[in-house]
Amino acid sequence: MEELLIMGDSDLIIRQAQGEWETRDVKLSPYRQHVEDLSKWFKSDELRYIPHFHNELADALANLASMLPYLSNLHIDPLEIQIRERHGYCNTVEAEPDVQPWYHDINRFLKTKEYPEQANRDQKRTIRRLANSFFLSGEVLYKRTPDLNLLGCVDAEEAGRIMHEM
């Protein structure tokens, strides 16, 4: 095996695992020993501290790692992660032909403050909550992203037409 890269969001634990700092907590000693044992299987190893503003990456990696069974003879291909400057979004919704687009109730609520006739109290509350993250400009409905970008909402037919024109 070639390289081992261990990333963590605790500078203290990373430095203890590297042996730079003494490990006084008895509960952490087995982790340090495990890192040492793992390192023997690789030509090179690196422990890298990920600052808290990159916590999303550390959380995603921890979740992925927790899903894998640990078998000492198991080979796991490296996971390559690229951080992009711009986000990409793609949501698909399966719809029956001749049915209103997925955003119909939100669009109607923003235009007229009306709910679907059969909507119960919980469904009305959900529509109101969802509508808070949408913006209506004329006839075009936009979804606000956490970084305040606006994504134009289109139905499947319209998306197909747009893709065909490209």
Secondary structure per residue as TSV (DSSP state, phi and psi in degrees):
chain	resnum	aa	ss	phi	psi
A	1	M	-	360.0	149.7
A	2	E	-	-91.2	-72.1
A	3	E	E	-127.4	146.3
A	4	L	E	-121.2	124.8
A	5	L	E	-122.6	119.7
A	6	I	E	-114.1	125.5
A	7	M	E	-117.5	143.1
A	8	G	E	-150.8	158.4
A	9	D	S	-102.2	14.9
A	10	S	-	-117.2	108.5
A	11	D	H	-59.3	-39.0
A	12	L	H	-58.5	-50.4
A	13	I	H	-68.3	-39.3
A	14	I	H	-60.9	-46.8
A	15	R	H	-66.3	-34.8
A	16	Q	H	-67.2	-42.0
A	17	A	H	-66.2	-31.1
A	18	Q	H	-76.0	-14.2
A	19	G	T	86.7	3.7
A	20	E	S	-69.5	-36.7
A	21	W	S	-119.4	150.6
A	22	E	-	-71.6	140.9
A	23	T	-	-97.3	106.3
A	24	R	-	-94.5	-27.7
A	25	D	-	-74.8	119.6
A	26	V	T	-58.6	-32.4
A	27	K	T	-69.6	-22.5
A	28	L	T	-88.7	-18.4
A	29	S	H	-57.1	-42.6
A	30	P	H	-61.8	-33.3
A	31	Y	H	-66.3	-43.4
A	32	R	H	-62.2	-43.1
A	33	Q	H	-63.1	-39.8
A	34	H	H	-63.1	-41.4
A	35	V	H	-62.8	-43.0
A	36	E	H	-62.5	-42.6
A	37	D	H	-64.2	-43.0
A	38	L	H	-62.6	-41.0
A	39	S	H	-59.9	-28.5
A	40	K	T	-64.5	-23.3
A	41	W	T	-85.1	-6.6
A	42	F	S	-119.6	152.6
A	43	K	S	-70.0	-36.7
A	44	S	E	-142.6	154.6
A	45	D	E	-141.5	150.8
A	46	E	E	-143.3	135.9
A	47	L	E	-110.7	126.3
A	48	R	E	-124.4	131.4
A	49	Y	E	-84.2	129.6
A	50	I	-	-107.6	116.6
A	51	P	-	-58.2	159.2
A	52	H	G	-59.8	-25.2
A	53	F	G	-73.3	-8.6
A	54	H	G	-105.2	23.0
A	55	N	H	-58.3	-31.2
A	56	E	H	-58.1	-42.0
A	57	L	H	-65.6	-45.8
A	58	A	H	-62.2	-41.7
A	59	D	H	-63.2	-44.1
A	60	A	H	-63.4	-42.6
A	61	L	H	-65.7	-40.3
A	62	A	H	-63.9	-41.6
A	63	N	H	-63.7	-42.3
A	64	L	H	-62.4	-45.6
A	65	A	H	-63.3	-36.1
A	66	S	H	-69.5	-18.4
A	67	M	H	-84.6	-15.5
A	68	L	S	-91.6	132.9
A	69	P	-	-73.0	143.1
A	70	Y	-	-95.9	114.1
A	71	L	-	-125.0	129.3
A	72	S	T	-62.2	-25.8
A	73	N	T	-98.1	8.3
A	74	L	-	-84.0	130.7
A	75	H	-	-96.3	126.1
A	76	I	-	-115.8	120.8
A	77	D	-	-63.6	147.3
A	78	P	-	-63.8	148.9
A	79	L	-	-103.3	116.0
A	80	E	-	-94.2	127.2
A	81	I	-	-120.1	129.1
A	82	Q	-	-116.5	132.9
A	83	I	-	-99.4	119.9
A	84	R	-	-95.8	154.6
A	85	E	S	-74.9	-30.0
A	86	R	S	-120.6	146.2
A	87	H	-	-83.0	151.5
A	88	G	-	-117.7	137.1
A	89	Y	-	-126.8	137.9
A	90	C	-	-153.7	114.4
A	91	N	-	-121.0	132.8
A	92	T	-	-120.7	144.7
A	93	V	-	-133.0	124.9
A	94	E	-	-75.5	132.9
A	95	A	-	-136.2	148.9
A	96	E	-	-76.6	148.8
A	97	P	T	-61.2	150.0
A	98	D	T	62.9	26.9
A	99	V	-	-110.0	149.7
A	100	Q	-	-58.9	151.8
A	101	P	-	-62.4	160.7
A	102	W	T	-57.5	-27.7
A	103	Y	T	-97.3	10.4
A	104	H	H	-55.1	-48.7
A	105	D	H	-66.5	-36.6
A	106	I	H	-67.3	-45.8
A	107	N	H	-60.3	-45.9
A	108	R	H	-62.4	-43.4
A	109	F	H	-62.0	-43.0
A	110	L	H	-66.0	-34.4
A	111	K	H	-75.9	-46.7
A	112	T	H	-121.9	-6.5
A	113	K	-	61.9	26.3
A	114	E	-	-105.1	149.1
A	115	Y	-	-105.6	163.5
A	116	P	-	-61.5	147.7
A	117	E	T	-57.0	-40.7
A	118	Q	T	-86.3	2.2
A	119	A	-	-67.6	131.9
A	120	N	-	-89.1	-177.1
A	121	R	H	-60.5	-44.0
A	122	D	H	-65.0	-41.2
A	123	Q	H	-65.6	-38.0
A	124	K	H	-64.3	-42.3
A	125	R	H	-62.9	-40.4
A	126	T	H	-63.9	-43.0
A	127	I	H	-61.5	-44.2
A	128	R	H	-61.2	-43.8
A	129	R	H	-64.6	-45.1
A	130	L	H	-63.6	-39.4
A	131	A	H	-61.5	-24.8
A	132	N	T	-62.9	-23.5
A	133	S	T	-102.8	16.5
A	134	F	E	-120.9	158.3
A	135	F	E	-137.8	128.5
A	136	L	E	-104.7	122.5
A	137	S	E	-123.4	104.0
A	138	G	T	64.4	-120.0
A	139	E	T	-100.1	-0.1
A	140	V	E	-99.8	128.3
A	141	L	E	-98.3	132.1
A	142	Y	E	-119.4	145.9
A	143	K	E	-100.4	128.3
A	144	R	E	-82.3	132.7
A	145	T	-	-93.6	165.5
A	146	P	T	-57.9	-28.3
A	147	D	T	-93.6	20.2
A	148	L	S	68.3	18.8
A	149	N	-	-78.2	160.4
A	150	L	E	-115.4	129.1
A	151	L	E	-109.6	124.8
A	152	G	E	-70.2	132.7
A	153	C	-	-89.9	128.7
A	154	V	-	-132.6	152.8
A	155	D	-	-89.6	172.8
A	156	A	H	-60.1	-41.7
A	157	E	H	-62.5	-46.5
A	158	E	H	-64.9	-40.1
A	159	A	H	-62.4	-41.6
A	160	G	H	-62.1	-41.7
A	161	R	H	-63.6	-43.6
A	162	I	H	-62.9	-44.9
A	163	M	H	-64.4	-36.5
A	164	H	H	-66.2	-35.4
A	165	E	H	-72.8	-20.4
A	166	M	-	-73.0	360.0
